[in-house]
């Protein structure tokens, strides 16, 4: 996560650079990168692309992969084969100040550990993309302790990822999921497991073709949108935002939907409604207990497809 001092420093650098370029233009100075003042040298990388790290580790079909990537974007692809390939990509355009963290990948007794080393205080006037891509066996156990954002697909085992800030995209996943972020959206598409947990402090949650024995999704500030959700036990809750859900035919739960400020609307199911802000909906035999709630916003529940 970029510190407050780094952000302020970036603003100072930009302002000084603009002033410097303006002064050069008035004075009729020549071309070249602007000098931002004492202690800052803006380096013009132009447009470039590189892969500083590209390593492959023979691990077997179910390695443990631990990732601590700081602000670097992480992409995980579940593939066949008993090996883990780690590829780092850096793309830069414009002026960049500071050292870009290096990615280090090491084999461990049970798998692979991937870490970002060095300072994370990088200032870019232009575009800087830093990504590490992990191609792993579908049975890999992946744990991410930090990243800029996460895109994971094709895994067939549990995924654990907890970010201070950053968004998630998880797709084509078979296995449990436990993810959280301090700020950013969470999107899941075609995810099936025993337990699915997803929470964001500031962002929206999108669930499409999701099924689990227990689902827990929450946002402190943001709407929740679910399409074809197979519900048994679980909770979908937000303190500030609407909730829009379609439940799959093979759901089996008694849904308790309530809002502190808004209305609950149910179509396609028989609902027991005590007032405009509260409804009980029975899905299948009603075996499980599923809570849907928001403090501020409406709730819409409709009929979906099988998952």
Secondary structure, 3 states (H helix, E strand, C coil): CCCHHHHHHHHHHHHHHHHHHHHHHHHCCCCCCCECCCCCECEEEEEEEECCCEEEEECCCCCEEEEECCCCEEEEEEECCCEEEEEEEEEEEEEEECCCCEEEEEEECCEEEEEEECCCCCEEEEEEEEEEEEEEECCCEEEEEECCCEEEECCCCCEEEEECCCCEEEEEEECCEEEEECCCCEEEEEEEEEEEEEEECCCCEEEEEEEEEEEEEEECCCCEEEEEEECCEEEEEECCCCEEEEECCCCCEEEEEEECCCCEEECCCCEEEEECCEEEEEECCCCEEEEEEECCCCEEEEECCCC
